[in-house]
């Protein structure tokens, strides 16, 4: 299975964490959504899209009426999981 639509790498030390899923006092730790292990703050997490949908992007024009974006078909992420580097490596190689 190849999951390569969009991969964003966040450093867990950057403070970018979804609210509500971490215990107070260990705000930079995270639990890998794949192996369910608790991961140390020094190890970066990776967001992997697990569900995407097709999206049509409309043409966009500037205020003068000039075309600035031709639009087209693409994908957008519906849901994603946060995984540790080890699980991310396994996903890339499978
Ligand atoms: Zn993992």
PDB file of the backbone (N, CA, C, O) and the ligand in Angstrom, with CONECT records:
HET     ZN  A 101       1
ATOM      1  N   UNK A   1       0.858  -1.195   0.000  1.00  0.00           N
ATOM      2  CA  UNK A   1       0.000   0.000   0.000  1.00  0.00           C
ATOM      3  C   UNK A   1       0.879   1.224   0.000  1.00  0.00           C
ATOM      4  O   UNK A   1       1.807   1.326   0.802  1.00  0.00           O
ATOM      5  N   UNK A   2       0.606   2.134  -0.869  1.00  0.00           N
ATOM      6  CA  UNK A   2       1.402   3.352  -0.987  1.00  0.00           C
ATOM      7  C   UNK A   2       0.550   4.514  -0.511  1.00  0.00           C
ATOM      8  O   UNK A   2      -0.540   4.748  -1.033  1.00  0.00           O
ATOM      9  N   UNK A   3       1.036   5.226   0.458  1.00  0.00           N
ATOM     10  CA  UNK A   3       0.314   6.375   0.996  1.00  0.00           C
ATOM     11  C   UNK A   3       1.163   7.618   0.798  1.00  0.00           C
ATOM     12  O   UNK A   3       1.881   8.041   1.704  1.00  0.00           O
ATOM     13  N   UNK A   4       1.082   8.184  -0.357  1.00  0.00           N
ATOM     14  CA  UNK A   4       2.003   9.281  -0.649  1.00  0.00           C
ATOM     15  C   UNK A   4       1.315  10.542  -1.137  1.00  0.00           C
ATOM     16  O   UNK A   4       1.966  11.407  -1.724  1.00  0.00           O
ATOM     17  N   UNK A   5       0.021  10.667  -0.910  1.00  0.00           N
ATOM     18  CA  UNK A   5      -0.673  11.839  -1.418  1.00  0.00           C
ATOM     19  C   UNK A   5      -0.134  13.116  -0.781  1.00  0.00           C
ATOM     20  O   UNK A   5       0.093  14.113  -1.466  1.00  0.00           O
ATOM     21  N   UNK A   6       0.067  13.078   0.529  1.00  0.00           N
ATOM     22  CA  UNK A   6       0.596  14.269   1.188  1.00  0.00           C
ATOM     23  C   UNK A   6       1.180  13.822   2.504  1.00  0.00           C
ATOM     24  O   UNK A   6       0.502  13.195   3.318  1.00  0.00           O
ATOM     25  N   UNK A   7       2.412  14.138   2.705  1.00  0.00           N
ATOM     26  CA  UNK A   7       3.066  13.783   3.950  1.00  0.00           C
ATOM     27  C   UNK A   7       3.683  15.040   4.527  1.00  0.00           C
ATOM     28  O   UNK A   7       4.525  15.684   3.902  1.00  0.00           O
ATOM     29  N   UNK A   8       3.252  15.373   5.716  1.00  0.00           N
ATOM     30  CA  UNK A   8       3.783  16.552   6.387  1.00  0.00           C
ATOM     31  C   UNK A   8       4.590  16.078   7.578  1.00  0.00           C
ATOM     32  O   UNK A   8       4.134  15.254   8.371  1.00  0.00           O
ATOM     33  N   UNK A   9       5.769  16.598   7.688  1.00  0.00           N
ATOM     34  CA  UNK A   9       6.615  16.211   8.804  1.00  0.00           C
ATOM     35  C   UNK A   9       6.596  17.333   9.839  1.00  0.00           C
ATOM     36  O   UNK A   9       6.963  18.474   9.558  1.00  0.00           O
ATOM     37  N   UNK A  10       6.164  16.979  11.022  1.00  0.00           N
ATOM     38  CA  UNK A  10       6.171  17.919  12.122  1.00  0.00           C
ATOM     39  C   UNK A  10       7.198  17.472  13.144  1.00  0.00           C
ATOM     40  O   UNK A  10       7.281  16.289  13.475  1.00  0.00           O
ATOM     41  N   UNK A  11       7.944  18.375  13.621  1.00  0.00           N
ATOM     42  CA  UNK A  11       8.786  18.062  14.764  1.00  0.00           C
ATOM     43  C   UNK A  11       7.906  18.121  15.990  1.00  0.00           C
ATOM     44  O   UNK A  11       7.173  19.089  16.191  1.00  0.00           O
ATOM     45  N   UNK A  12       7.976  17.092  16.808  1.00  0.00           N
ATOM     46  CA  UNK A  12       7.138  17.105  18.000  1.00  0.00           C
ATOM     47  C   UNK A  12       7.597  18.182  18.981  1.00  0.00           C
ATOM     48  O   UNK A  12       6.877  18.513  19.923  1.00  0.00           O
ATOM     49  N   UNK A  13       8.771  18.719  18.765  1.00  0.00           N
ATOM     50  CA  UNK A  13       9.255  19.784  19.632  1.00  0.00           C
ATOM     51  C   UNK A  13       8.733  21.152  19.196  1.00  0.00           C
ATOM     52  O   UNK A  13       8.954  22.146  19.888  1.00  0.00           O
ATOM     53  N   UNK A  14       8.043  21.212  18.057  1.00  0.00           N
ATOM     54  CA  UNK A  14       7.585  22.506  17.547  1.00  0.00           C
ATOM     55  C   UNK A  14       6.347  22.997  18.271  1.00  0.00           C
ATOM     56  O   UNK A  14       5.970  24.160  18.124  1.00  0.00           O
ATOM     57  N   UNK A  15       5.717  22.151  19.036  1.00  0.00           N
ATOM     58  CA  UNK A  15       4.506  22.556  19.731  1.00  0.00           C
ATOM     59  C   UNK A  15       3.261  22.344  18.900  1.00  0.00           C
ATOM     60  O   UNK A  15       2.159  22.651  19.354  1.00  0.00           O
ATOM     61  N   UNK A  16       3.410  21.822  17.681  1.00  0.00           N
ATOM     62  CA  UNK A  16       2.235  21.576  16.858  1.00  0.00           C
ATOM     63  C   UNK A  16       1.650  20.232  17.234  1.00  0.00           C
ATOM     64  O   UNK A  16       2.135  19.194  16.784  1.00  0.00           O
ATOM     65  N   UNK A  17       0.636  20.240  18.037  1.00  0.00           N
ATOM     66  CA  UNK A  17      -0.010  19.012  18.478  1.00  0.00           C
ATOM     67  C   UNK A  17      -1.514  19.251  18.480  1.00  0.00           C
ATOM     68  O   UNK A  17      -1.971  20.314  18.899  1.00  0.00           O
ATOM     69  N   UNK A  18      -2.271  18.293  18.025  1.00  0.00           N
ATOM     70  CA  UNK A  18      -3.718  18.425  18.163  1.00  0.00           C
ATOM     71  C   UNK A  18      -4.093  18.479  19.636  1.00  0.00           C
ATOM     72  O   UNK A  18      -3.516  17.750  20.443  1.00  0.00           O
ATOM     73  N   UNK A  19      -5.039  19.318  20.000  1.00  0.00           N
ATOM     74  CA  UNK A  19      -5.401  19.438  21.414  1.00  0.00           C
ATOM     75  C   UNK A  19      -6.143  18.209  21.921  1.00  0.00           C
ATOM     76  O   UNK A  19      -6.834  17.521  21.170  1.00  0.00           O
ATOM     77  N   UNK A  20      -5.986  17.963  23.174  1.00  0.00           N
ATOM     78  CA  UNK A  20      -6.853  17.006  23.827  1.00  0.00           C
ATOM     79  C   UNK A  20      -6.396  15.568  23.841  1.00  0.00           C
ATOM     80  O   UNK A  20      -7.041  14.740  24.484  1.00  0.00           O
ATOM     81  N   UNK A  21      -5.317  15.230  23.164  1.00  0.00           N
ATOM     82  CA  UNK A  21      -4.940  13.827  23.138  1.00  0.00           C
ATOM     83  C   UNK A  21      -3.674  13.543  23.935  1.00  0.00           C
ATOM     84  O   UNK A  21      -3.123  12.445  23.857  1.00  0.00           O
ATOM     85  N   UNK A  22      -3.229  14.488  24.670  1.00  0.00           N
ATOM     86  CA  UNK A  22      -1.995  14.293  25.409  1.00  0.00           C
ATOM     87  C   UNK A  22      -2.209  14.639  26.870  1.00  0.00           C
ATOM     88  O   UNK A  22      -2.939  15.573  27.204  1.00  0.00           O
ATOM     89  N   UNK A  23      -1.564  13.875  27.730  1.00  0.00           N
ATOM     90  CA  UNK A  23      -1.680  14.126  29.156  1.00  0.00           C
ATOM     91  C   UNK A  23      -0.909  15.391  29.536  1.00  0.00           C
ATOM     92  O   UNK A  23       0.123  15.708  28.945  1.00  0.00           O
ATOM     93  N   UNK A  24      -1.417  16.082  30.506  1.00  0.00           N
ATOM     94  CA  UNK A  24      -0.740  17.282  30.988  1.00  0.00           C
ATOM     95  C   UNK A  24       0.609  16.882  31.574  1.00  0.00           C
ATOM     96  O   UNK A  24       0.705  15.916  32.331  1.00  0.00           O
ATOM     97  N   UNK A  25       1.625  17.614  31.227  1.00  0.00           N
ATOM     98  CA  UNK A  25       2.947  17.350  31.759  1.00  0.00           C
ATOM     99  C   UNK A  25       3.853  16.626  30.779  1.00  0.00           C
ATOM    100  O   UNK A  25       5.064  16.556  30.993  1.00  0.00           O
ATOM    101  N   UNK A  26       3.285  16.085  29.703  1.00  0.00           N
ATOM    102  CA  UNK A  26       4.135  15.476  28.673  1.00  0.00           C
ATOM    103  C   UNK A  26       3.586  15.903  27.313  1.00  0.00           C
ATOM    104  O   UNK A  26       3.262  15.071  26.466  1.00  0.00           O
ATOM    105  N   UNK A  27       3.491  17.204  27.128  1.00  0.00           N
ATOM    106  CA  UNK A  27       2.777  17.739  25.975  1.00  0.00           C
ATOM    107  C   UNK A  27       3.480  17.490  24.651  1.00  0.00           C
ATOM    108  O   UNK A  27       2.856  17.609  23.597  1.00  0.00           O
ATOM    109  N   UNK A  28       4.757  17.148  24.677  1.00  0.00           N
ATOM    110  CA  UNK A  28       5.441  16.917  23.417  1.00  0.00           C
ATOM    111  C   UNK A  28       5.597  15.444  23.085  1.00  0.00           C
ATOM    112  O   UNK A  28       6.163  15.088  22.051  1.00  0.00           O
ATOM    113  N   UNK A  29       5.101  14.604  23.948  1.00  0.00           N
ATOM    114  CA  UNK A  29       5.114  13.184  23.624  1.00  0.00           C
ATOM    115  C   UNK A  29       3.872  12.883  22.792  1.00  0.00           C
ATOM    116  O   UNK A  29       2.892  13.628  22.826  1.00  0.00           O
ATOM    117  N   UNK A  30       3.924  11.798  22.056  1.00  0.00           N
ATOM    118  CA  UNK A  30       2.748  11.402  21.291  1.00  0.00           C
ATOM    119  C   UNK A  30       2.671   9.881  21.222  1.00  0.00           C
ATOM    120  O   UNK A  30       3.658   9.179  21.440  1.00  0.00           O
ATOM    121  N   UNK A  31       1.494   9.401  20.918  1.00  0.00           N
ATOM    122  CA  UNK A  31       1.287   7.969  20.740  1.00  0.00           C
ATOM    123  C   UNK A  31       1.136   7.710  19.244  1.00  0.00           C
ATOM    124  O   UNK A  31       0.287   8.302  18.577  1.00  0.00           O
ATOM    125  N   UNK A  32       1.960   6.830  18.742  1.00  0.00           N
ATOM    126  CA  UNK A  32       1.905   6.480  17.319  1.00  0.00           C
ATOM    127  C   UNK A  32       0.553   5.813  17.024  1.00  0.00           C
ATOM    128  O   UNK A  32       0.145   4.888  17.726  1.00  0.00           O
ATOM    129  N   UNK A  33      -0.128   6.288  15.990  1.00  0.00           N
ATOM    130  CA  UNK A  33      -1.435   5.724  15.634  1.00  0.00           C
ATOM    131  C   UNK A  33      -1.317   4.345  14.995  1.00  0.00           C
ATOM    132  O   UNK A  33      -2.322   3.654  14.830  1.00  0.00           O
ATOM    133  N   UNK A  34      -0.121   3.944  14.640  1.00  0.00           N
ATOM    134  CA  UNK A  34       0.055   2.629  14.018  1.00  0.00           C
ATOM    135  C   UNK A  34       0.476   1.581  15.037  1.00  0.00           C
ATOM    136  O   UNK A  34      -0.208   0.571  15.202  1.00  0.00           O
ATOM    137  N   UNK A  35       1.606   1.811  15.730  1.00  0.00           N
ATOM    138  CA  UNK A  35       2.107   0.788  16.671  1.00  0.00           C
ATOM    139  C   UNK A  35       1.609   1.025  18.092  1.00  0.00           C
ATOM    140  O   UNK A  35       1.802   0.175  18.961  1.00  0.00           O
ATOM    141  N   UNK A  36       0.972   2.168  18.341  1.00  0.00           N
ATOM    142  CA  UNK A  36       0.388   2.524  19.634  1.00  0.00           C
ATOM    143  C   UNK A  36       1.426   2.727  20.744  1.00  0.00           C
ATOM    144  O   UNK A  36       1.076   2.759  21.924  1.00  0.00           O
ATOM    145  N   UNK A  37       2.684   2.861  20.370  1.00  0.00           N
ATOM    146  CA  UNK A  37       3.718   3.108  21.372  1.00  0.00           C
ATOM    147  C   UNK A  37       3.772   4.597  21.681  1.00  0.00           C
ATOM    148  O   UNK A  37       3.463   5.440  20.839  1.00  0.00           O
ATOM    149  N   UNK A  38       4.175   4.897  22.917  1.00  0.00           N
ATOM    150  CA  UNK A  38       4.381   6.287  23.302  1.00  0.00           C
ATOM    151  C   UNK A  38       5.778   6.686  22.830  1.00  0.00           C
ATOM    152  O   UNK A  38       6.754   5.987  23.098  1.00  0.00           O
ATOM    153  N   UNK A  39       5.864   7.811  22.130  1.00  0.00           N
ATOM    154  CA  UNK A  39       7.101   8.221  21.477  1.00  0.00           C
ATOM    155  C   UNK A  39       7.672   9.444  22.183  1.00  0.00           C
ATOM    156  O   UNK A  39       6.938  10.358  22.558  1.00  0.00           O
ATOM    157  N   UNK A  40       8.968   9.449  22.355  1.00  0.00           N
ATOM    158  CA  UNK A  40       9.657  10.514  23.070  1.00  0.00           C
ATOM    159  C   UNK A  40       9.567  11.839  22.309  1.00  0.00           C
ATOM    160  O   UNK A  40       9.429  11.856  21.086  1.00  0.00           O
ATOM    161  N   UNK A  41       9.648  12.955  23.054  1.00  0.00           N
ATOM    162  CA  UNK A  41       9.527  14.270  22.431  1.00  0.00           C
ATOM    163  C   UNK A  41      10.590  14.551  21.372  1.00  0.00           C
ATOM    164  O   UNK A  41      10.352  15.333  20.451  1.00  0.00           O
ATOM    165  N   UNK A  42      11.742  13.929  21.491  1.00  0.00           N
ATOM    166  CA  UNK A  42      12.837  14.222  20.554  1.00  0.00           C
ATOM    167  C   UNK A  42      12.664  13.540  19.202  1.00  0.00           C
ATOM    168  O   UNK A  42      13.425  13.803  18.271  1.00  0.00           O
ATOM    169  N   UNK A  43      11.675  12.673  19.091  1.00  0.00           N
ATOM    170  CA  UNK A  43      11.470  11.933  17.839  1.00  0.00           C
ATOM    171  C   UNK A  43      10.309  12.562  17.068  1.00  0.00           C
ATOM    172  O   UNK A  43       9.195  12.643  17.585  1.00  0.00           O
ATOM    173  N   UNK A  44      10.559  13.001  15.847  1.00  0.00           N
ATOM    174  CA  UNK A  44       9.501  13.688  15.099  1.00  0.00           C
ATOM    175  C   UNK A  44       8.385  12.749  14.659  1.00  0.00           C
ATOM    176  O   UNK A  44       8.624  11.576  14.372  1.00  0.00           O
ATOM    177  N   UNK A  45       7.176  13.271  14.611  1.00  0.00           N
ATOM    178  CA  UNK A  45       6.047  12.490  14.117  1.00  0.00           C
ATOM    179  C   UNK A  45       5.821  12.816  12.646  1.00  0.00           C
ATOM    180  O   UNK A  45       6.295  13.831  12.136  1.00  0.00           O
ATOM    181  N   UNK A  46       5.096  11.944  11.990  1.00  0.00           N
ATOM    182  CA  UNK A  46       4.760  12.167  10.582  1.00  0.00           C
ATOM    183  C   UNK A  46       3.267  11.946  10.393  1.00  0.00           C
ATOM    184  O   UNK A  46       2.701  10.972  10.889  1.00  0.00           O
ATOM    185  N   UNK A  47       2.637  12.869   9.668  1.00  0.00           N
ATOM    186  CA  UNK A  47       1.216  12.734   9.359  1.00  0.00           C
ATOM    187  C   UNK A  47       1.072  12.039   8.017  1.00  0.00           C
ATOM    188  O   UNK A  47       1.651  12.464   7.017  1.00  0.00           O
ATOM    189  N   UNK A  48       0.291  10.963   8.007  1.00  0.00           N
ATOM    190  CA  UNK A  48       0.096  10.172   6.786  1.00  0.00           C
ATOM    191  C   UNK A  48      -1.385  10.166   6.454  1.00  0.00           C
ATOM    192  O   UNK A  48      -2.193   9.737   7.277  1.00  0.00           O
ATOM    193  N   UNK A  49      -1.761  10.628   5.278  1.00  0.00           N
ATOM    194  CA  UNK A  49      -3.175  10.580   4.912  1.00  0.00           C
ATOM    195  C   UNK A  49      -3.633   9.145   4.710  1.00  0.00           C
ATOM    196  O   UNK A  49      -2.971   8.368   4.022  1.00  0.00           O
ATOM    197  N   UNK A  50      -4.764   8.793   5.311  1.00  0.00           N
ATOM    198  CA  UNK A  50      -5.311   7.444   5.149  1.00  0.00           C
ATOM    199  C   UNK A  50      -6.591   7.466   4.327  1.00  0.00           C
ATOM    200  O   UNK A  50      -7.065   6.422   3.879  1.00  0.00           O
ATOM    201  N   UNK A  51      -7.146   8.647   4.132  1.00  0.00           N
ATOM    202  CA  UNK A  51      -8.337   8.753   3.300  1.00  0.00           C
ATOM    203  C   UNK A  51      -8.287  10.091   2.570  1.00  0.00           C
ATOM    204  O   UNK A  51      -8.112  11.143   3.184  1.00  0.00           O
ATOM    205  N   UNK A  52      -8.440  10.032   1.266  1.00  0.00           N
ATOM    206  CA  UNK A  52      -8.461  11.258   0.465  1.00  0.00           C
ATOM    207  C   UNK A  52      -9.703  11.243  -0.413  1.00  0.00           C
ATOM    208  O   UNK A  52     -10.327  10.200  -0.604  1.00  0.00           O
ATOM    209  N   UNK A  53     -10.045  12.373  -0.927  1.00  0.00           N
ATOM    210  CA  UNK A  53     -11.162  12.449  -1.876  1.00  0.00           C
ATOM    211  C   UNK A  53     -10.744  13.378  -3.010  1.00  0.00           C
ATOM    212  O   UNK A  53      -9.880  14.241  -2.849  1.00  0.00           O
ATOM    213  N   UNK A  54     -11.372  13.179  -4.143  1.00  0.00           N
ATOM    214  CA  UNK A  54     -11.062  14.045  -5.278  1.00  0.00           C
ATOM    215  C   UNK A  54     -11.688  15.412  -5.041  1.00  0.00           C
ATOM    216  O   UNK A  54     -12.723  15.541  -4.387  1.00  0.00           O
ATOM    217  N   UNK A  55     -11.054  16.394  -5.573  1.00  0.00           N
ATOM    218  CA  UNK A  55     -11.520  17.758  -5.376  1.00  0.00           C
ATOM    219  C   UNK A  55     -11.306  18.513  -6.678  1.00  0.00           C
ATOM    220  O   UNK A  55     -10.251  18.420  -7.305  1.00  0.00           O
ATOM    221  N   UNK A  56     -12.325  19.258  -7.069  1.00  0.00           N
ATOM    222  CA  UNK A  56     -12.170  20.122  -8.233  1.00  0.00           C
ATOM    223  C   UNK A  56     -11.929  21.538  -7.757  1.00  0.00           C
ATOM    224  O   UNK A  56     -12.707  22.097  -6.985  1.00  0.00           O
ATOM    225  N   UNK A  57     -10.847  22.098  -8.227  1.00  0.00           N
ATOM    226  CA  UNK A  57     -10.501  23.471  -7.857  1.00  0.00           C
ATOM    227  C   UNK A  57     -10.907  24.392  -8.993  1.00  0.00           C
ATOM    228  O   UNK A  57     -10.534  24.170 -10.144  1.00  0.00           O
ATOM    229  N   UNK A  58     -11.676  25.432  -8.666  1.00  0.00           N
ATOM    230  CA  UNK A  58     -12.145  26.333  -9.721  1.00  0.00           C
ATOM    231  C   UNK A  58     -11.024  27.258 -10.197  1.00  0.00           C
ATOM    232  O   UNK A  58     -10.021  27.451  -9.510  1.00  0.00           O
ATOM    233  N   UNK A  59     -11.220  27.819 -11.381  1.00  0.00           N
ATOM    234  CA  UNK A  59     -10.293  28.837 -11.865  1.00  0.00           C
ATOM    235  C   UNK A  59     -10.385  30.052 -10.947  1.00  0.00           C
ATOM    236  O   UNK A  59     -11.452  30.367 -10.420  1.00  0.00           O
ATOM    237  N   UNK A  60      -9.258  30.724 -10.765  1.00  0.00           N
ATOM    238  CA  UNK A  60      -9.258  31.925  -9.935  1.00  0.00           C
ATOM    239  C   UNK A  60      -8.662  33.085 -10.724  1.00  0.00           C
ATOM    240  O   UNK A  60      -7.701  32.936 -11.478  1.00  0.00           O
ATOM    241  N   UNK A  61      -9.272  34.237 -10.515  1.00  0.00           N
ATOM    242  CA  UNK A  61      -8.861  35.438 -11.230  1.00  0.00           C
ATOM    243  C   UNK A  61      -8.491  36.523 -10.223  1.00  0.00           C
ATOM    244  O   UNK A  61      -9.012  36.556  -9.108  1.00  0.00           O
ATOM    245  N   UNK A  62      -7.594  37.402 -10.628  1.00  0.00           N
ATOM    246  CA  UNK A  62      -7.286  38.533  -9.745  1.00  0.00           C
ATOM    247  C   UNK A  62      -8.343  39.626  -9.946  1.00  0.00           C
ATOM    248  O   UNK A  62      -9.284  39.455 -10.721  1.00  0.00           O
ATOM    249  N   UNK A  63      -8.179  40.728  -9.252  1.00  0.00           N
ATOM    250  CA  UNK A  63      -9.194  41.785  -9.307  1.00  0.00           C
ATOM    251  C   UNK A  63      -9.344  42.382 -10.696  1.00  0.00           C
ATOM    252  O   UNK A  63     -10.400  42.909 -11.045  1.00  0.00           O
ATOM    253  N   UNK A  64      -8.274  42.297 -11.491  1.00  0.00           N
ATOM    254  CA  UNK A  64      -8.331  42.824 -12.856  1.00  0.00           C
ATOM    255  C   UNK A  64      -8.919  41.848 -13.862  1.00  0.00           C
ATOM    256  O   UNK A  64      -9.080  42.190 -15.034  1.00  0.00           O
ATOM    257  N   UNK A  65      -9.237  40.651 -13.426  1.00  0.00           N
ATOM    258  CA  UNK A  65      -9.828  39.661 -14.303  1.00  0.00           C
ATOM    259  C   UNK A  65      -8.829  38.751 -14.982  1.00  0.00           C
ATOM    260  O   UNK A  65      -9.200  37.942 -15.832  1.00  0.00           O
ATOM    261  N   UNK A  66      -7.552  38.876 -14.612  1.00  0.00           N
ATOM    262  CA  UNK A  66      -6.542  37.995 -15.206  1.00  0.00           C
ATOM    263  C   UNK A  66      -6.529  36.655 -14.475  1.00  0.00           C
ATOM    264  O   UNK A  66      -6.658  36.585 -13.253  1.00  0.00           O
ATOM    265  N   UNK A  67      -6.371  35.610 -15.256  1.00  0.00           N
ATOM    266  CA  UNK A  67      -6.328  34.266 -14.692  1.00  0.00           C
ATOM    267  C   UNK A  67      -5.041  34.089 -13.884  1.00  0.00           C
ATOM    268  O   UNK A  67      -3.946  34.258 -14.420  1.00  0.00           O
ATOM    269  N   UNK A  68      -5.169  33.750 -12.599  1.00  0.00           N
ATOM    270  CA  UNK A  68      -3.995  33.532 -11.764  1.00  0.00           C
ATOM    271  C   UNK A  68      -3.833  32.065 -11.387  1.00  0.00           C
ATOM    272  O   UNK A  68      -2.753  31.644 -10.971  1.00  0.00           O
ATOM    273  N   UNK A  69      -4.895  31.289 -11.528  1.00  0.00           N
ATOM    274  CA  UNK A  69      -4.830  29.856 -11.203  1.00  0.00           C
ATOM    275  C   UNK A  69      -5.809  29.151 -12.117  1.00  0.00           C
ATOM    276  O   UNK A  69      -7.008  29.431 -12.084  1.00  0.00           O
ATOM    277  N   UNK A  70      -5.308  28.237 -12.936  1.00  0.00           N
ATOM    278  CA  UNK A  70      -6.184  27.577 -13.902  1.00  0.00           C
ATOM    279  C   UNK A  70      -7.074  26.520 -13.269  1.00  0.00           C
ATOM    280  O   UNK A  70      -7.927  25.951 -13.950  1.00  0.00           O
ATOM    281  N   UNK A  71      -6.894  26.242 -11.973  1.00  0.00           N
ATOM    282  CA  UNK A  71      -7.734  25.252 -11.295  1.00  0.00           C
ATOM    283  C   UNK A  71      -7.458  23.860 -11.803  1.00  0.00           C
ATOM    284  O   UNK A  71      -6.392  23.596 -12.358  1.00  0.00           O
ATOM    285  N   UNK A  72      -8.410  22.969 -11.619  1.00  0.00           N
ATOM    286  CA  UNK A  72      -8.249  21.598 -12.098  1.00  0.00           C
ATOM    287  C   UNK A  72      -8.637  20.591 -11.041  1.00  0.00           C
ATOM    288  O   UNK A  72      -9.248  20.928 -10.027  1.00  0.00           O
ATOM    289  N   UNK A  73      -8.267  19.334 -11.302  1.00  0.00           N
ATOM    290  CA  UNK A  73      -8.607  18.243 -10.390  1.00  0.00           C
ATOM    291  C   UNK A  73      -7.443  17.953  -9.457  1.00  0.00           C
ATOM    292  O   UNK A  73      -6.279  18.074  -9.838  1.00  0.00           O
ATOM    293  N   UNK A  74      -7.771  17.572  -8.244  1.00  0.00           N
ATOM    294  CA  UNK A  74      -6.738  17.221  -7.280  1.00  0.00           C
ATOM    295  C   UNK A  74      -7.328  16.380  -6.177  1.00  0.00           C
ATOM    296  O   UNK A  74      -8.437  15.858  -6.295  1.00  0.00           O
ATOM    297  N   UNK A  75      -6.581  16.257  -5.115  1.00  0.00           N
ATOM    298  CA  UNK A  75      -7.018  15.481  -3.963  1.00  0.00           C
ATOM    299  C   UNK A  75      -6.950  16.342  -2.717  1.00  0.00           C
ATOM    300  O   UNK A  75      -6.119  17.245  -2.621  1.00  0.00           O
ATOM    301  N   UNK A  76      -7.817  16.064  -1.773  1.00  0.00           N
ATOM    302  CA  UNK A  76      -7.683  16.667  -0.457  1.00  0.00           C
ATOM    303  C   UNK A  76      -7.795  15.575   0.596  1.00  0.00           C
ATOM    304  O   UNK A  76      -8.467  14.562   0.401  1.00  0.00           O
ATOM    305  N   UNK A  77      -7.121  15.804   1.710  1.00  0.00           N
ATOM    306  CA  UNK A  77      -7.068  14.819   2.783  1.00  0.00           C
ATOM    307  C   UNK A  77      -8.359  14.840   3.586  1.00  0.00           C
ATOM    308  O   UNK A  77      -8.819  15.904   4.001  1.00  0.00           O
ATOM    309  N   UNK A  78      -8.937  13.680   3.804  1.00  0.00           N
ATOM    310  CA  UNK A  78     -10.130  13.540   4.642  1.00  0.00           C
ATOM    311  C   UNK A  78      -9.707  13.197   6.066  1.00  0.00           C
ATOM    312  O   UNK A  78     -10.188  13.796   7.028  1.00  0.00           O
ATOM    313  N   UNK A  79      -8.796  12.219   6.193  1.00  0.00           N
ATOM    314  CA  UNK A  79      -8.299  11.873   7.524  1.00  0.00           C
ATOM    315  C   UNK A  79      -6.849  11.430   7.407  1.00  0.00           C
ATOM    316  O   UNK A  79      -6.405  10.930   6.373  1.00  0.00           O
ATOM    317  N   UNK A  80      -6.134  11.629   8.494  1.00  0.00           N
ATOM    318  CA  UNK A  80      -4.731  11.262   8.511  1.00  0.00           C
ATOM    319  C   UNK A  80      -4.364  10.732   9.892  1.00  0.00           C
ATOM    320  O   UNK A  80      -5.039  11.014  10.882  1.00  0.00           O
ATOM    321  N   UNK A  81      -3.303   9.972   9.937  1.00  0.00           N
ATOM    322  CA  UNK A  81      -2.830   9.441  11.211  1.00  0.00           C
ATOM    323  C   UNK A  81      -1.440   9.972  11.477  1.00  0.00           C
ATOM    324  O   UNK A  81      -0.719  10.354  10.556  1.00  0.00           O
ATOM    325  N   UNK A  82      -1.066   9.993  12.765  1.00  0.00           N
ATOM    326  CA  UNK A  82       0.260  10.458  13.170  1.00  0.00           C
ATOM    327  C   UNK A  82       1.076   9.234  13.558  1.00  0.00           C
ATOM    328  O   UNK A  82       0.693   8.474  14.448  1.00  0.00           O
ATOM    329  N   UNK A  83       2.174   9.058  12.897  1.00  0.00           N
ATOM    330  CA  UNK A  83       2.975   7.857  13.130  1.00  0.00           C
ATOM    331  C   UNK A  83       4.415   8.226  13.465  1.00  0.00           C
ATOM    332  O   UNK A  83       4.880   9.334  13.199  1.00  0.00           O
ATOM    333  N   UNK A  84       5.100   7.250  14.059  1.00  0.00           N
ATOM    334  CA  UNK A  84       6.516   7.410  14.385  1.00  0.00           C
ATOM    335  C   UNK A  84       7.346   7.139  13.122  1.00  0.00           C
ATOM    336  O   UNK A  84       6.832   6.553  12.169  1.00  0.00           O
ATOM    337  N   UNK A  85       8.611   7.553  13.101  1.00  0.00           N
ATOM    338  CA  UNK A  85       9.448   7.341  11.918  1.00  0.00           C
ATOM    339  C   UNK A  85       9.573   5.872  11.525  1.00  0.00           C
ATOM    340  O   UNK A  85       9.647   5.553  10.338  1.00  0.00           O
ATOM    341  N   UNK A  86       9.596   4.979  12.508  1.00  0.00           N
ATOM    342  CA  UNK A  86       9.748   3.547  12.206  1.00  0.00           C
ATOM    343  C   UNK A  86       8.542   3.044  11.407  1.00  0.00           C
ATOM    344  O   UNK A  86       8.705   2.369  10.390  1.00  0.00           O
ATOM    345  N   UNK A  87       7.323   3.378  11.873  1.00  0.00           N
ATOM    346  CA  UNK A  87       6.119   2.949  11.173  1.00  0.00           C
ATOM    347  C   UNK A  87       6.018   3.640   9.811  1.00  0.00           C
ATOM    348  O   UNK A  87       5.562   3.040   8.837  1.00  0.00           O
ATOM    349  N   UNK A  88       6.444   4.893   9.751  1.00  0.00           N
ATOM    350  CA  UNK A  88       6.419   5.612   8.475  1.00  0.00           C
ATOM    351  C   UNK A  88       7.312   4.914   7.454  1.00  0.00           C
ATOM    352  O   UNK A  88       6.953   4.793   6.283  1.00  0.00           O
ATOM    353  N   UNK A  89       8.471   4.458   7.904  1.00  0.00           N
ATOM    354  CA  UNK A  89       9.376   3.741   7.012  1.00  0.00           C
ATOM    355  C   UNK A  89       8.759   2.450   6.498  1.00  0.00           C
ATOM    356  O   UNK A  89       8.917   2.103   5.328  1.00  0.00           O
ATOM    357  N   UNK A  90       8.059   1.741   7.373  1.00  0.00           N
ATOM    358  CA  UNK A  90       7.401   0.495   6.952  1.00  0.00           C
ATOM    359  C   UNK A  90       6.313   0.776   5.912  1.00  0.00           C
ATOM    360  O   UNK A  90       6.148   0.019   4.955  1.00  0.00           O
ATOM    361  N   UNK A  91       5.570   1.876   6.112  1.00  0.00           N
ATOM    362  CA  UNK A  91       4.504   2.223   5.169  1.00  0.00           C
ATOM    363  C   UNK A  91       5.076   2.571   3.796  1.00  0.00           C
ATOM    364  O   UNK A  91       4.499   2.225   2.765  1.00  0.00           O
ATOM    365  N   UNK A  92       6.206   3.254   3.796  1.00  0.00           N
ATOM    366  CA  UNK A  92       6.811   3.651   2.519  1.00  0.00           C
ATOM    367  C   UNK A  92       7.330   2.450   1.755  1.00  0.00           C
ATOM    368  O   UNK A  92       7.332   2.448   0.524  1.00  0.00           O
ATOM    369  N   UNK A  93       7.770   1.427   2.477  1.00  0.00           N
ATOM    370  CA  UNK A  93       8.379   0.265   1.838  1.00  0.00           C
ATOM    371  C   UNK A  93       7.382  -0.846   1.537  1.00  0.00           C
ATOM    372  O   UNK A  93       7.754  -1.882   0.986  1.00  0.00           O
ATOM    373  N   UNK A  94       6.113  -0.637   1.898  1.00  0.00           N
ATOM    374  CA  UNK A  94       5.132  -1.692   1.646  1.00  0.00           C
ATOM    375  C   UNK A  94       4.330  -1.401   0.392  1.00  0.00           C
ATOM    376  O   UNK A  94       3.455  -2.184   0.023  1.00  0.00           O
TER     377      UNK A  94
HETATM  378 ZN    ZN A 101       4.825   3.595  15.290  1.00  0.00          ZN
END
